[in-house]
Amino acid sequence: MIAVCVSGITSMVPEYKLIREVQAKVFPYDTFFLQWNGYPKADLPNVSYVDEPTWDYHVLSEVKAKPNCPIFRKYTKKPHGKIYRKSRPRMYKQFKTSANQIMSHAHLVNSLDPKYTTIIKLRFDTIVSTRADYSSYIKMAEQGITVGFDADKGKKNYGANPNMTIHQPKDCDRCHARIWDHMLMHPRARLKNVFEMKEQQKLCGAEWGWYQILAEQWNDNNFINVLGGETIAKWCIAPKEEWLNI
């Protein structure tokens, strides 16, 4: 069976109820939510609350299992990596907790009934397309392949593009040791060892961490990335009244 798992912090997404309408329209499966303690409660059913993790290492600069990825090196190579640049003073701090989303998803999936074997992972700000056909990607996840999604026009787009393009694991630098994560479809069985890797200071942040968990530890590249099919609220320039139909 399929479960939809949505995590994040609803108070940081003013439009989350509208976005949930869109998500539910597109993915009418059993849905579960998770949010950290200490924030305003979500006005949703089936919400789990757990403590936000603390980190004794930086999940990019100090992680003990560094991915072999050219983009990772561009971000972390001292002294001129992106996270160290004075022109981006907040980036280093922001990336320190960029594995939080992996932790929250693991907490939520671990709480589910074993009958749910295929997972659709969303954020509270993930806008999906009511005109897209996701059935082939859901089938891939059911067959053991992880599918990651990213918006196709960066930070300015008129909603989620229903026309999607597949990227294979090494088609480009953006796909090398990275699984895109605005939306994920994956076999539940692959989401293992998240908490153990954190304790060992081996869990990486952002797209590299998803790659570690859902591909690398299984010694394969059993994933694809998909450009299109979603966007996130802060990047969507379409009027909100159109979100249910784009």
C-alpha positions in Angstrom: 0.0 0.0 0.0 1.0 3.6 -0.6 1.3 6.2 2.2 1.8 9.9 1.7 4.2 11.4 4.3 4.3 15.2 4.8 6.7 16.8 7.1 8.1 20.3 7.9 6.9 23.3 9.9 3.4 24.5 9.0 3.8 27.9 10.6 6.5 28.7 8.1 4.2 28.0 5.2 1.1 30.3 5.4 -0.5 28.6 2.5 -0.1 25.1 3.8 -3.9 24.3 3.9 -4.3 25.3 0.3 -1.3 23.3 -0.7 -2.7 20.3 1.2 -5.8 20.5 -0.9 -3.7 20.3 -4.0 -1.7 17.4 -2.7 -4.8 15.5 -1.6 -6.4 16.0 -4.9 -3.4 14.5 -6.7 -2.5 11.8 -4.3 -5.7 10.4 -2.6 -3.9 7.9 -0.4 -3.6 7.5 3.3 -1.7 10.6 4.5 0.3 11.2 7.7 2.1 14.3 9.0 5.0 15.2 11.3 6.2 18.4 12.8 8.8 19.3 15.4 7.7 20.1 18.9 8.0 23.8 20.0 6.2 25.3 17.0 2.5 26.3 16.6 0.4 23.1 16.1 -0.7 22.1 12.6 -4.4 22.2 11.9 -4.4 18.8 10.3 -5.3 15.2 11.3 -2.8 12.4 11.9 0.0 14.7 13.0 2.9 13.3 15.0 5.1 15.6 17.0 8.7 14.8 18.0 11.7 16.8 19.3 13.8 18.6 16.7 17.2 17.0 16.5 20.4 18.6 17.7 23.6 18.3 15.8 27.2 17.9 17.1 28.7 18.2 13.6 28.0 20.2 10.5 26.3 17.9 8.0 28.4 19.3 5.1 31.7 20.6 6.3 32.3 18.1 9.1 30.4 15.0 7.9 32.6 11.9 8.1 31.2 10.3 4.9 31.8 12.9 2.2 30.1 12.2 -1.2 32.1 12.0 -4.3 30.2 14.8 -6.0 31.6 17.9 -7.8 28.8 20.1 -6.5 29.5 19.0 -2.9 33.1 20.0 -3.4 32.0 23.4 -4.8 30.1 24.0 -1.6 32.6 22.6 0.9 36.1 23.0 -0.4 38.0 25.4 1.8 38.6 28.3 1.7 36.4 29.4 -1.2 33.5 26.9 -1.0 30.0 28.4 -1.2 29.2 27.8 2.4 32.3 29.8 3.5 31.8 32.9 1.3 31.3 36.2 3.1 28.8 37.1 0.4 26.5 34.3 1.8 26.8 34.7 5.5 23.7 32.6 6.4 24.5 29.7 4.2 26.8 27.8 6.6 24.3 28.0 9.4 21.4 27.0 7.2 23.1 23.9 5.9 24.1 22.7 9.4 20.5 21.5 9.9 19.8 20.4 6.3 19.5 16.8 7.3 16.5 17.7 9.5 14.1 16.8 6.8 15.7 13.3 6.5 15.3 12.8 10.2 11.7 13.9 10.3 10.8 11.7 7.4 12.5 8.7 9.1 10.6 9.4 12.3 7.3 9.5 10.4 7.9 6.4 8.2 9.0 4.4 11.2 5.7 5.1 12.9 3.6 3.7 10.1 1.8 0.3 9.9 4.0 -2.2 8.0 1.3 -2.5 5.4 2.6 0.7 3.8 5.4 -0.3 1.6 5.6 2.6 -0.9 6.1 6.1 0.3 5.4 9.5 -1.3 7.3 12.1 0.6 6.1 15.7 0.4 6.9 19.0 2.2 4.2 21.3 3.5 5.2 23.8 0.8 5.4 21.3 -2.1 2.9 22.3 -4.9 2.2 19.4 -7.3 0.4 19.6 -10.6 -3.3 18.5 -11.0 -2.5 18.1 -14.7 0.5 15.7 -14.4 0.4 12.0 -14.6 2.6 10.5 -11.8 1.4 6.9 -12.3 4.6 5.7 -14.0 6.8 7.1 -11.2 4.6 5.6 -8.5 5.0 2.3 -10.3 8.7 2.7 -10.3 8.7 3.2 -6.5 6.6 0.1 -6.1 9.2 -1.8 -8.1 12.1 -0.7 -6.0 13.3 2.5 -7.7 13.6 5.8 -5.8 12.3 8.9 -7.7 13.3 12.4 -6.7 11.7 15.6 -8.0 12.9 19.2 -8.5 11.2 22.3 -10.0 12.2 22.8 -13.6 12.4 26.6 -13.7 14.2 27.3 -10.5 13.0 30.2 -8.4 10.4 31.6 -10.8 7.7 29.4 -12.2 4.0 29.4 -12.9 3.1 26.4 -10.8 4.3 22.8 -11.2 5.2 21.9 -14.8 3.1 18.8 -15.7 5.7 18.0 -18.4 8.5 16.1 -16.7 12.0 15.1 -17.8 13.9 12.1 -16.4 17.5 12.5 -15.4 19.5 9.3 -14.8 22.0 9.1 -11.9 25.0 10.5 -13.8 23.4 12.5 -16.5 24.8 15.7 -15.0 26.6 17.1 -12.0 23.2 17.8 -10.3 22.4 14.1 -10.4 25.8 12.8 -9.2 25.4 11.4 -5.7 22.3 13.5 -5.3 18.6 12.6 -5.1 16.3 15.6 -5.5 13.9 16.1 -2.6 11.1 18.6 -3.0 9.1 15.4 -3.6 10.2 11.8 -3.3 8.7 8.4 -4.1 10.6 5.5 -2.7 10.3 1.9 -1.4 9.9 2.0 2.4 12.4 -0.7 2.8 15.2 1.6 1.6 14.8 4.1 4.4 17.2 2.5 6.8 20.0 3.5 9.2 19.2 7.2 9.3 19.6 7.5 13.1 22.6 5.3 13.2 24.4 7.4 10.5 23.6 10.6 12.4 25.1 9.1 15.6 28.3 8.2 13.6 28.4 11.7 12.1 28.1 10.2 8.7 24.7 11.5 7.7 25.1 14.2 5.1 22.6 17.1 4.5 20.3 18.0 1.6 20.2 16.0 -1.6 23.4 14.2 -0.7 21.9 12.7 2.4 19.0 11.3 0.5 21.4 9.7 -1.9 23.3 8.1 1.0 20.2 6.6 2.6 18.2 5.6 -0.5 21.0 4.5 -2.9 24.6 4.5 -1.7 24.2 2.3 1.3 22.5 -0.3 -0.9 25.5 -0.3 -3.3 23.5 0.7 -6.3 22.2 3.7 -8.3 18.6 2.5 -8.2 17.1 6.0 -8.6 16.1 8.6 -11.1 15.6 12.4 -10.7 12.7 14.1 -12.4 12.7 17.7 -13.5 9.2 19.2 -13.2 6.0 17.8 -11.6 6.3 20.1 -8.6 7.4 23.4 -7.3 7.6 25.0 -3.8 5.4 27.8 -2.6 8.0 30.6 -2.4 9.0 30.0 -6.0 5.4 29.9 -7.5 4.4 33.1 -9.2 0.9 31.8 -10.2 -2.0 33.4 -8.2 -3.1 31.3 -5.3 -6.6 30.9 -6.7 -5.1 28.9 -9.6 -3.1 26.5 -7.5 -5.8 23.8 -7.5 -5.9 23.7 -11.2 -2.3 24.0 -12.5 
